[in-house]
């Protein structure tokens, strides 16, 4: 079985951060979101990966995956010239996919699903398609599936005003080559895109077997700043482990699951986990609260951070009060100014500079 990972798009909901980077490469717990998807698929036994890329960010996606690539994994990059829909991405990938079964995975998804068992069930049962669903409190914001008593999909509705179900599509799909016939029959939606929900509905209308699996674990959307911070909290809470590799002095104090990367130098730093500090950072007189990720090469002094994501090479110096619920792009600088405040919240793109009053 092959994998088709969608890593295109413009990430408009995460601007200004995504003016300078692909949304799939924004880090959660100091690891690009896309790498979590690749890891999950690899652990499920996938070795053949097709990656949909866009002209704007394709080179960055390829460079990042060079750092992920396993010796026995094969990666093929497929350029989607414009964001013409998920079904369009499948359509242009047909030369790569051929007649093989495949799993399609949205590259900005974070989900703790057992993909291996999902794939095994699909193969054994001989379904034409299988979709992963999750109960959500706001189904009107998603594509929603209506099921029969056996879990077969009866109907898909995109962002219904009056939902008949609370089961949202989470961005993990299994298909046979029959999906190409379905895509050939559909028309672009009002958005001018070929919708994967329309293609799956076409399979249903053609009396093909479309099964579902309801996911009991967590599924995290990372499309907006607050969603990304929530994802960072969940991932750190689940995966962070105590591991101090850098240099620390006698004044440092750590509690909970705290990771410090190799080459980091910490002086008089208090860290409450779960938290992660990347390689080659320099921190002095700093307090790090829980659910905070500090990227590699950051320089922090005389500041207090909590529940924040700080990307690589940032500089924060002498900031009064507390920085919390913030997302800082690569190379940002936050420097002390005259009049202190009690708390600060930021979302800054790469190489921003802020004077704090």
Secondary structure, DSSP 8 states (H G I E B T S, - for coil): -EEEEE--S--GGGTTGGGSS-GGG-EETTEEHHHHHHHHHHHTT--EEEEEE-TTTHHHHHHHHHHH--TT-EEEEEE-SS---HHHHHHHTHHHHTT--EEEEETTEEE---HHHHHHHHHHHT-SEEEEEEE-S-GGGSEEEEE-TTSBEEEEEES-SS-S--EEEEEEEEE-THHHHHHHH----TTSS--HHHHHHHHHHTT--EEEEE--S-EEE-SSHHHHHHHHHHHHHHH---EE-SEE-TT-EEESSEEE-TT-EEEEEEEESSEEE-TT-EEEEEEE-SSEEE-TT-EEEEEEEES-EE-TT-EEES--SEEES-EE-TT-EEEE-SS--SEE--EE-TT-EEEE-
